[in-house]
């Protein structure tokens, strides 16, 4: 039932669900103070819901301003420096799971964040610029960019 067309990817993630969706799969810890502030800026102040029913859901979380804030949050979470101190280094996480070349690491990211459920066209577009060299720094930067693109796809905003 969870994977039926009626249920699968039919709910828009709240800001908290979106942020945790990026962090949880990595198995890493991040500083919670900047995350809490960012979630409050997106309208979801933790422990202070607007009503006893909690926060509104669904399309309330998706509009032009919200999508821009989510993209910025994803960029901050995945950045090498900044409020989250580069703790979500997908290149090293992929390598720990046996994916040491860029193509394999990219496939790992697609499986991690989208359960490999992405159209062939989207996959080809995402992987089009896969680097072929062994320059770890360049490959790591590319994987950060790819991961940002993956977590800002419409498919990732839904659960």
Buried (B, 14 or more C-beta within 10 A) or exposed (E): EEEEEEEEBEBBBBBBBBBBBBBEBBEBEBEEEBBBEBBEEBBBBEEEEEEEEEBBEEEEBBEEEBBEBBBEBBBBBBBEEEBBEBEBBBBBBBBEEEBBBBEBBBBBBBBBBBEEEBEEEBBEEBBEEBBEEEEEEEBBBBBBEBBBBBBBBEBBBEB
